[in-house]
Structure formats: C-alpha cells, structure tokens
Amino acid sequence: MPKGVRKSDLPQKTCATCGKPFTWRKKWEKVWDEVRYCSDRCRAGRKAISERKS
C-alpha cells in the first residue's frame, strides 16, 4: 500500500491576485485558512496594484 496522498486529492484555493488555482502545502498546514496568494510574487504584486489605484 503506498503512503501519502495524491496531489489531486489535496485541497485547492484560487489566488486572489492571478486567479490561478494552487494546492495545499505542508508549510501552510497550520495557516491554510489564512493563505490567499499562491506565491510571494503574487502577494507583493497585490500591494503594488492597490497602491496604483490610490
């Protein structure tokens, strides 16, 4: 019997900046409910977009 979970069985969310789906990662285990962005680049880009609108 293989150990682990298939990637297709992990929970997914949609990135708030780019709109692409991303899957759960072990490092996000304790804060999964708070994760909104798929990467640091999208997180930084979100701030830049909101500053340009002001």
ABEGO torsion letter per residue (X at the ends): XBBEBBAAABBBBBBAAAGBBBBBBAAAAAAAAABABABAAAAAAAAAAAAAAX
